[in-house]
Amino acid sequence: MSPIKRYILERVVMYLIVILLALSINFIIPRLIPGDPIGVIIGRLSYQGGRIGAEELVQEYKRMFGLDKDLPTQFILYLKELLRGNLGYSIQNFPTTVNELIARSLPWTLVLLSVTSLTSWFLGTLLGAIVGWRGEESKLGKVLAPLTLTLSTVPYYLLAIVLMFFLAYLLPIFPVSGGYSLAKVPNLSIDFLLDVMWHSVLPVLSILLSSLGWWFLSMRSMIMSVSGEDFVLMAEAQGISDREIMWKYAFRNSLLPQITGLALSLGNIFGGALLTEVIFAYPGMGWLLYNAITTLDYTLIQGIILLIVISVCSATLLIDLIYPLVDPRIKYGE
């Protein structure tokens, strides 16, 4: 077998093993949460004035969702349904399926986090490279370094609360919560899209500002480290222009860790920004997962976590496969 095929096969096998282990853990963990999802349903029906409480009703619900079987049997049935692409019915939103709920929430999270991730990565990497190459005496660096350091140490959810306080309460410029106005009907019109963008400003800012600082500081330190390497000094000795050395030599060699970080952050997109979405009641995957946990919706929790695991593992596998193409110092099979 050639080194390239062996390299790819090893990583694909590891990928499948990790997915299988994640499936097992993903099945067990929700069932360790104290409480009973059927009890939540019964309590909700009781609050609404329904005639409930009979043992027959509890058993019927358990039979309906397969909770009357032992755990090994439940796990086998879970795997069989997964092979068909079926994530099951949501316990708390029956008869809506988990696939339908994820399909409704996923676009909101994809747009929110893909925009913030790519924008913060691009701006942070670009500014970090410029400031890092200019060194400690850079006037721009003296302003950006402490500012981005502060932003990177503040959790994005705390930043979200600060932005909400100033820009939604003190200065009521942006809406406090929701993905769109209650009077709007979701459609692809310009009016509705502008309303969605207006509601997304505060969630976008909270995530963007927090992650921008990390990307800036990371790239800045990498550029400053690479600027003293032998290949940079050799390029300077050959009379190559300072701009060309920066972009063709220092920047390209410092970009690899940033690419890795970007790929992993994009893999995490499918999980949503949990606390930010909860704070703003933004209808994305984070908000969906929060509701699933609070109502002990096992099947919905499993579906969301499975999507997150597969996306992160796939991003990691993709990095492993393309790294030898990006970095000439890495060879397949070596």
Secondary structure, 3 states (H helix, E strand, C coil): CCHHHHHHHHHHHHHHHHHHHHHHHHHHHHHHCCCCHHHHHHHHHHHCCCCCCCHHHHHHHHHHCCCCCCHHHHHHHHHHHHHCCCCCECCCCCCCEHHHHHHHHHHHHHHHHHHHHHHHHHHHHHHHHHHHHHCCCCHHHHHHHHHHHHHHHCCHHHHHHHHHHHHHHHCCCCCCCCCCCCCCCCCCCHHHHHHHHHHHHHHHHHHHHHHHHHHHHHHHHHHHHHCCCHHHHHHHHCCCCHHHHHHHHHHHHHHHHHHHHHHHHHHHHHHCCHHHHHHHCCCCHHHHHHHHHHCCCHHHHHHHHHHHHHHHHHHHHHHHHHHHHHCCCCCCCC
